[in-house]
Amino acid sequence: MTIFTEAQNFSSTEITINRYVDGTLLIPESIENPPLVILIAGSGPTDRDGNQSFMKNDMLKKLAEELTKNGVATFRYDKRVVKQLKTRTFDKNIRFDDFVNDAKSVVTHFKPSYSSIIIAGHSQGSLVGLLAAEAEVDGFISLAGAGNPIDQVILEQITKTAPFFTEDSKRVLEILKSGKTTTEFPPALASIFNLDIQPFMSNWMQYNPQELIENLEIPVLIINGTKDLQVSTKEAQLLKERKADAELVIIENMNHLLFEINADDLVNTKSYNELQHPIVPEVITSIVRFIKKYKSTIEE
């Protein structure tokens, strides 16, 4: 199905990549052979627009539309867990590697049609994108992506918010990193260490974003904001340190969802379930400028 939106000058097409991946392709009408940015969502059951059942902000939809208005084709897709939840066929054996395989399948699908493909991963999607970049893409963009492995990120968050669980958390994380599971964890941390999700977490922990980005031989752009409550700017700095030729953009007062927040943490948190916030313009200009360095067909 293709919908032409005259006011926005791009076409929108719903595409099924395979039985796991459905998404939306936006193509600027006035650009011949535009580059394609594949947007990869963050953690949780996040759909192609950046939303979950309890959280609606349209951040990925807004990002895709703004990029396409600026001459860049975009494809954004539902994470496979979204389709499973809709059909009530949730796979308890799902692994982090499944998300990577989904991203690679998207690249493979579009590769014959686009001369330039760039992966842009948001939050957890940044790590997914780093691994999917092995599919020979032309550029990589990390949007609020962590620099540390997920076990270090979890431990830091627990130490900051509930330091009395630090030692227990270290013990459990070591067990999971070794590929084993355990039922011996504080009940208060069940949302993090639930037995059902331990194999997924164990798989996720095997990857170090710093090592992966260091090995990339393509242009890299790293974007983060000073109001990000989930991924601090120091995580972006860690990525930059391991990829010296990467471009690093730190945006003042930008939160995890790429929205501008000029208020306290409560307002910041509320924005996760609000539709009125636009993407910070500097995100769009930074991405377009990054692509234009090696793709001359993008117009001003």
C-alpha positions in Angstrom: 0.0 0.0 0.0 1.4 3.4 -1.0 0.1 6.7 0.3 1.2 10.0 -1.3 1.2 12.9 1.1 1.5 16.1 -1.1 2.1 18.5 1.8 5.1 16.5 2.9 6.4 15.6 -0.5 7.1 11.9 0.2 5.4 8.6 -0.4 4.8 6.0 2.3 4.7 2.3 1.7 4.0 -0.6 4.1 6.5 -3.4 3.5 6.7 -6.9 4.9 10.3 -8.1 4.9 9.6 -11.5 6.3 7.4 -13.2 8.9 9.1 -11.3 11.7 9.5 -7.8 10.2 6.9 -5.3 9.0 7.7 -1.7 8.5 7.1 1.6 6.7 9.3 3.0 3.9 9.2 6.7 3.2 10.7 8.0 0.0 11.2 11.7 -0.9 9.5 12.4 -4.2 11.9 14.9 -5.6 15.2 13.0 -5.0 16.6 10.5 -7.5 18.4 7.6 -5.9 18.2 8.9 -2.3 20.2 7.3 0.5 18.3 5.0 2.8 18.4 5.2 6.6 17.2 2.1 8.4 15.9 3.1 11.9 16.3 0.4 14.6 14.2 0.9 17.8 15.3 0.7 21.4 14.5 -1.9 24.1 11.1 -3.3 24.9 8.2 -4.1 22.6 8.7 -0.9 20.6 6.8 -0.5 17.3 8.0 1.3 14.2 6.8 4.7 15.4 8.8 4.4 18.7 5.7 3.5 20.8 4.7 0.8 23.3 1.3 -0.1 24.6 1.8 2.1 27.7 4.0 4.8 26.0 3.1 6.9 23.0 5.4 9.6 21.7 5.9 8.8 18.0 9.6 9.6 18.2 10.7 7.2 15.5 7.9 8.3 13.2 8.8 12.0 13.7 12.5 11.2 13.1 11.7 9.3 9.9 9.4 12.0 8.5 11.8 14.8 9.2 14.7 12.9 7.6 12.6 12.1 4.5 11.5 15.8 4.2 15.3 16.5 4.0 15.9 14.1 1.1 16.6 10.8 2.9 14.6 7.7 2.4 13.8 5.9 5.7 12.6 2.5 6.7 11.4 1.9 10.3 10.0 -1.4 11.5 8.2 -3.1 14.4 10.4 -5.2 16.6 9.4 -8.8 16.2 8.0 -8.9 19.7 5.3 -6.4 18.7 3.8 -8.7 16.1 4.1 -11.6 18.6 2.2 -9.6 21.2 -0.5 -8.7 18.7 -1.0 -12.3 17.8 -0.5 -13.6 21.3 2.3 -15.9 20.1 5.2 -14.6 22.2 8.3 -16.6 21.9 9.9 -17.1 25.3 13.1 -18.4 23.5 13.7 -15.0 21.8 17.4 -13.9 22.0 19.2 -10.6 21.4 20.7 -12.1 18.3 17.2 -12.4 16.8 17.0 -8.6 16.7 20.4 -8.5 15.0 19.2 -11.0 12.4 16.0 -9.0 11.8 18.1 -5.9 11.1 20.4 -7.8 8.8 17.4 -9.1 6.9 16.2 -5.5 6.4 19.6 -4.5 5.0 19.6 -7.5 2.6 16.1 -6.7 1.4 16.9 -3.1 0.4 20.6 -3.5 -0.7 19.7 -4.2 -4.4 17.6 -1.0 -4.5 19.8 1.6 -2.8 23.3 2.6 -3.5 23.8 4.0 0.0 22.4 2.4 3.2 22.9 3.9 6.6 21.9 2.2 9.9 20.6 4.5 12.7 20.1 2.6 16.0 18.4 4.2 19.0 19.3 3.1 22.5 19.4 -0.7 22.5 19.0 -0.4 18.7 22.5 1.2 18.6 24.1 -2.1 19.6 21.8 -4.1 17.3 22.9 -1.7 14.5 26.6 -2.1 15.3 26.2 -5.9 14.8 24.0 -5.5 11.8 26.6 -3.2 10.1 28.5 -6.4 9.3 26.0 -6.7 6.4 28.1 -4.1 4.6 26.3 -0.8 5.0 27.7 2.6 4.2 27.4 4.4 7.5 26.4 3.9 11.1 24.6 6.3 13.5 24.3 5.8 17.2 21.4 7.6 18.7 21.5 7.6 22.6 23.5 4.3 22.4 25.4 2.9 25.4 29.1 2.6 25.3 29.4 0.0 28.0 28.1 -3.6 27.8 24.6 -4.0 29.2 25.7 -5.7 32.4 27.8 -2.7 33.3 25.0 -0.4 32.5 22.6 -2.4 34.7 25.0 -2.5 37.6 25.6 1.2 37.4 21.9 1.9 37.5 21.3 -0.4 40.4 24.3 1.1 42.3 22.9 4.5 41.8 19.3 3.8 42.7 19.5 0.9 45.1 23.1 0.5 46.3 22.1 -2.2 48.9 21.5 -4.6 46.0 24.9 -3.9 44.3 26.7 -7.1 45.6 23.8 -9.4 44.8 23.5 -7.8 41.3 27.2 -8.4 40.6 26.8 -12.0 41.6 23.8 -12.6 39.3 25.3 -10.7 36.4 28.5 -12.8 36.6 26.3 -16.0 36.4 24.4 -14.7 33.4 27.5 -13.6 31.6 28.9 -17.1 31.9 25.8 -18.4 30.1 24.1 -19.9 33.1 20.8 -18.9 34.8 19.9 -18.6 38.5 16.8 -18.3 40.7 18.8 -16.7 43.5 18.2 -13.0 43.2 16.5 -10.4 45.3 12.7 -10.5 44.6 12.8 -6.7 44.3 14.9 -7.1 41.2 12.6 -9.6 39.5 11.8 -7.1 36.7 15.5 -7.2 35.7 16.5 -10.8 36.6 13.3 -12.7 35.9 14.2 -16.3 35.0 12.3 -16.1 31.7 14.4 -13.2 30.4 17.8 -14.4 31.7 18.8 -16.2 28.5 18.0 -13.1 26.5 20.1 -11.0 28.9 22.9 -13.4 28.9 23.0 -13.2 25.1 22.9 -9.4 25.2 25.8 -9.3 27.6 28.2 -11.0 25.3 28.6 -7.8 23.2 30.8 -4.8 24.0 29.8 -1.7 22.0 33.3 -0.2 22.3 34.9 -3.2 20.7 32.3 -3.4 17.9 32.6 0.3 17.0 36.3 0.2 17.0 36.2 -2.5 14.3 33.9 -0.5 12.0 35.5 0.6 8.8 32.6 2.9 7.7 31.7 6.5 8.7 30.2 6.8 12.2 28.1 9.5 13.8 27.4 9.4 17.6 24.5 11.6 18.9 23.5 12.0 22.6 21.9 14.6 24.7 22.6 16.2 28.1 19.1 15.5 29.4 19.2 11.8 28.7 18.0 10.0 31.8 18.9 6.5 30.5 22.2 6.9 28.6 24.6 9.6 29.8 26.9 11.6 27.6 29.8 9.7 29.0 28.5 6.6 27.2 28.8 8.5 23.9 32.3 9.6 24.9 33.3 6.0 25.4 32.2 5.1 21.9 34.1 8.2 20.5 37.3 7.2 22.3 37.3 3.8 20.6 36.5 5.3 17.2 38.7 8.4 16.8 37.4 9.3 13.4 33.7 9.2 14.4 31.8 12.4 14.6 30.4 13.1 18.1 27.4 15.4 18.6 26.3 16.2 22.1 23.1 18.2 22.1 22.3 20.5 25.0 19.0 19.8 26.8 18.1 16.8 24.6 16.6 13.8 26.3 16.6 10.0 25.4 13.8 10.4 22.9 15.6 13.2 21.0 13.2 15.8 22.5 14.3 19.2 24.0 13.6 19.4 27.7 14.1 22.7 29.5 12.7 21.5 32.9 13.2 18.9 35.6 13.3 15.1 35.5 9.6 14.8 36.1 8.8 16.8 32.9 11.5 14.7 31.2 9.9 11.5 32.2 6.4 12.7 31.3 7.6 13.4 27.7 7.8 9.6 27.1 4.1 9.5 26.9 3.4 12.8 25.2 2.9 13.4 21.5 3.5 17.2 21.2 7.3 17.1 21.3 9.2 17.6 18.1 12.6 16.0 17.3 15.4 18.4 18.1 16.3 20.1 14.8 20.0 19.6 15.4 19.5 15.8 15.2 18.1 16.1 11.7 20.8 18.6 10.5 23.6 16.5 12.0 22.4 13.3 10.3 21.8 15.0 6.9 25.2 16.7 7.1 26.9 13.4 8.0 25.3 11.6 5.0 26.1 14.5 2.6 29.8 14.1 3.2 29.7 11.0 0.9 26.3 11.2 -0.8 26.1 14.2 -3.1 22.5 13.5 -4.3 21.0 14.9 -1.0 19.8 18.4 -1.8 20.1 21.4 0.5 
